[in-house]
Amino acid sequence: MGRQARQISSTGFYHVVFRGINHQHIFEEEDDYRYLLQALRHLKAELAFELHAYCLLSNHVHLLLREQQSGDISLIMKRLLTKYAMYFNRKYQRSGALIASRYKSVPVEIDEYFIPLQRYIHQNPLKAGLVAKLEDYPFCSYREYLFGGELVDTMFSLGMLGREEWVRLHQVITDEVFEISDKISLTNEEIRRRIMKYTQGREPHEIGSWVKSERDQLLRKLKEEGLSIRQIERVTGISRGVVAKS
C-alpha cells in the first residue's frame, strides 16, 4: 500500500516533525543547531513563510509554520532537509540518509488547540529533563517570545491572548500529546466500527460515562490496536488529555 497523501491545511499552518534515521542524533554540536536555524532564516527570506514555533532536540525537530501559498511546505521542507543533510554528512564524513523516512506534517487549525500546541512544542526540553526552566533551553522559540528575536513571528500568537496570559499558560505543565502519524486516514464511521468490536456493541460516545478503570483499560487497548489519540477523541468525545494519560 502506498503512502497516504499529505493533508492540505486550509489555514496554511502545519505542525512538522522530522527525526534522525534509526533515532540517531542529527545534532552533535551546538554549531549544528545553529546551522539549521540559520538555514531556516535564509529560507524564510527566500520563500516568505512564517515560523510560529520551533524546538530542536538531539534526534528530532518540531516546527510550527505557515505557508503563504498552498503546497509551499513541500518546497520548504525539501530545501531545508537537503541543505542540512549535505552539511551534516560532509562535516561528519558520512553518507546516506540522515532523516528517517519523510518528514511528518499535520494541518493546524486556528482554534483552542493552537496555543496548547505551541506549549507542547516548547515544553519538550523540560519534559526530557534537559533544563529546569523553559527559557534555559537555547534552541527553542520560547526564548524569542520572552526576549525577542528575528526568526519567529511572535505577534500572531501573543495577539491571540496577550503576552502575560501566553506566558502563564506556558508555565502550566501538561500531559498533552499532539501526535503526527503517517497512518492511513479512517473515517469516523470506520473508527466507530473498530471501537465497537471492544464495547460489546455499545456506542463509542458512551465510553466517557464508564467506570474510570474500565474506560482507561479500553482506551489503552484502542491505542495498542493502532488508533491515534486524535481518532479516539474525535469519535468518543473524550478529551485528548484523558486519552493520552490512560
C-alpha positions in Angstrom: 0.0 0.0 0.0 1.4 3.4 -0.9 1.8 6.3 1.4 -1.1 8.4 2.3 -1.2 11.7 0.5 -0.4 14.6 2.8 -3.3 16.5 4.2 -3.7 20.1 3.0 -4.2 22.8 5.5 -7.0 25.3 5.0 -5.2 27.8 7.2 -1.7 27.3 5.8 -0.5 26.2 9.3 1.4 22.9 9.7 3.0 21.1 12.6 6.0 19.4 11.2 8.3 16.8 12.8 11.4 15.2 11.4 13.7 12.6 13.1 17.1 11.1 12.6 17.1 7.8 10.9 17.0 4.9 13.4 16.6 7.6 16.1 20.2 8.7 15.7 21.3 12.2 16.6 21.0 14.8 13.9 22.8 17.4 16.0 26.2 16.6 17.5 27.5 20.0 18.5 25.9 23.4 19.2 27.1 24.7 15.8 24.9 22.1 14.2 21.8 23.5 15.9 22.9 27.0 14.8 23.4 25.9 11.2 19.8 24.6 11.0 18.4 27.8 12.5 20.5 29.8 10.0 19.2 27.7 7.2 15.6 28.4 8.4 16.3 32.1 8.5 17.6 32.1 4.9 14.7 30.1 3.6 12.2 32.4 5.3 13.7 35.3 3.4 13.5 33.4 0.1 10.1 31.7 0.4 8.3 34.1 2.7 6.8 31.6 5.1 6.0 32.3 8.7 7.6 30.4 11.6 5.5 30.4 14.8 7.3 27.9 17.0 10.3 25.5 16.8 12.2 23.2 19.1 15.4 21.4 18.1 16.3 18.3 20.1 19.2 16.0 19.6 17.4 13.5 17.4 14.3 15.3 16.2 12.8 18.7 15.4 9.4 20.3 15.8 8.3 23.2 13.6 5.0 25.2 13.5 5.0 27.1 10.3 2.6 28.8 7.9 3.0 28.7 4.2 1.9 31.6 2.0 0.8 29.6 -1.0 -0.7 26.1 -0.8 1.9 23.5 -1.4 4.9 25.6 -0.4 5.5 23.3 2.6 6.9 20.6 0.3 9.4 23.0 -1.2 10.3 24.5 2.2 11.0 21.1 3.8 12.8 19.7 0.8 15.2 22.6 0.7 15.7 22.6 4.4 16.3 18.9 4.8 18.5 18.6 1.8 20.7 21.5 2.8 21.1 20.2 6.4 21.8 16.6 5.4 24.5 17.7 3.0 26.1 19.9 5.7 25.9 17.1 8.3 27.2 14.3 6.1 30.1 16.5 4.9 31.0 17.6 8.4 30.9 14.1 9.9 32.2 12.2 6.8 29.1 10.0 6.5 26.9 9.1 3.6 23.3 8.0 3.2 20.0 9.2 4.6 20.0 11.3 7.7 16.3 11.9 8.2 14.0 8.9 8.9 11.5 8.4 6.1 9.9 11.6 5.0 9.1 14.5 7.4 5.7 14.2 9.0 3.1 17.1 9.0 -0.4 17.7 10.1 -2.6 20.7 9.3 -3.2 23.1 12.2 -6.5 24.9 12.8 -6.6 28.4 14.5 -8.7 27.2 17.4 -8.4 26.4 21.1 -5.6 24.0 20.5 -3.3 26.4 18.7 -1.6 27.8 21.9 -1.5 24.3 23.6 0.3 23.0 20.5 2.9 25.7 20.9 3.2 24.9 24.6 3.6 21.2 23.8 6.5 22.1 21.3 8.1 24.4 23.8 7.9 22.0 26.8 9.8 19.2 25.0 13.2 20.1 26.5 11.7 20.5 30.0 9.9 17.1 29.9 13.0 15.5 28.6 14.9 16.7 31.6 17.3 18.9 29.6 16.5 22.1 31.6 14.8 23.2 34.7 13.1 26.2 33.1 11.7 26.7 29.6 13.8 29.8 29.0 17.0 27.9 29.7 16.9 25.8 26.5 18.7 27.8 23.8 17.3 26.0 20.7 13.6 26.6 21.2 11.5 29.5 20.1 10.1 30.1 23.6 13.1 32.4 24.3 12.2 34.6 21.3 8.7 35.0 22.7 10.2 36.2 26.0 13.2 38.2 24.9 12.6 39.0 21.2 14.4 37.8 18.1 14.3 37.8 14.3 13.4 34.2 13.3 10.0 33.7 14.9 6.7 35.5 14.1 5.6 36.1 17.7 3.0 38.8 17.3 0.3 36.4 15.9 0.2 34.2 19.0 0.8 36.9 21.5 -2.0 38.9 20.0 -4.4 36.0 20.5 -4.1 36.0 24.3 -1.9 38.9 25.3 1.7 38.3 26.4 1.1 37.7 30.1 -1.6 35.1 29.5 0.5 33.4 26.8 3.4 33.1 29.2 1.2 32.0 32.1 -0.2 29.1 30.1 3.3 28.0 29.1 4.1 27.6 32.8 1.3 25.0 33.2 2.9 21.6 32.8 0.5 19.2 31.0 0.5 15.7 29.6 -0.8 16.9 26.2 0.4 14.9 23.2 0.0 16.2 19.7 0.7 13.2 17.6 1.8 13.2 14.0 1.3 10.0 12.1 1.6 8.5 8.6 -1.2 6.1 9.3 -3.9 5.7 6.7 -6.8 8.1 7.5 -10.0 6.5 8.7 -13.5 7.9 8.5 -15.4 8.5 11.8 -17.7 5.6 10.8 -14.7 3.2 10.3 -13.3 4.3 13.7 -16.7 3.8 15.3 -16.9 0.2 13.9 -13.4 -0.6 15.2 -14.2 0.6 18.6 -17.5 -1.2 18.9 -15.6 -4.5 18.5 -14.4 -3.9 22.0 -17.5 -2.4 23.6 -19.9 -5.3 23.1 -22.0 -3.2 20.8 -22.2 -0.1 22.9 -21.7 3.2 21.1 -18.3 5.0 21.5 -19.8 8.1 22.9 -20.9 6.1 25.9 -17.4 5.2 27.0 -16.9 8.6 28.7 -19.5 7.6 31.3 -18.0 4.2 32.1 -16.2 3.5 35.4 -12.8 5.1 35.2 -10.8 1.9 35.4 -12.9 0.2 32.6 -12.7 3.4 30.5 -9.0 3.7 30.8 -8.4 0.0 30.1 -10.4 0.3 26.9 -8.6 3.4 25.8 -5.2 1.7 26.3 -6.5 -1.2 24.2 -7.6 1.1 21.4 -4.2 2.8 21.3 -2.4 -0.6 21.3 -4.6 -1.5 18.3 -3.3 1.4 16.4 -5.9 4.1 16.8 -4.4 7.6 17.4 -5.3 9.8 20.3 -6.9 12.3 17.8 -9.0 9.5 16.3 -10.2 8.2 19.7 -11.0 11.8 20.8 -13.0 12.5 17.6 -15.3 9.6 17.9 -15.7 9.1 21.7 -15.7 12.8 22.7 -13.2 12.0 25.4 -10.6 14.8 25.6 -7.1 14.1 24.2 -5.5 14.7 27.6 -7.5 12.0 29.2 -6.9 9.6 26.3 -3.1 10.3 26.4 -2.9 9.6 30.1 -4.9 6.4 30.1 
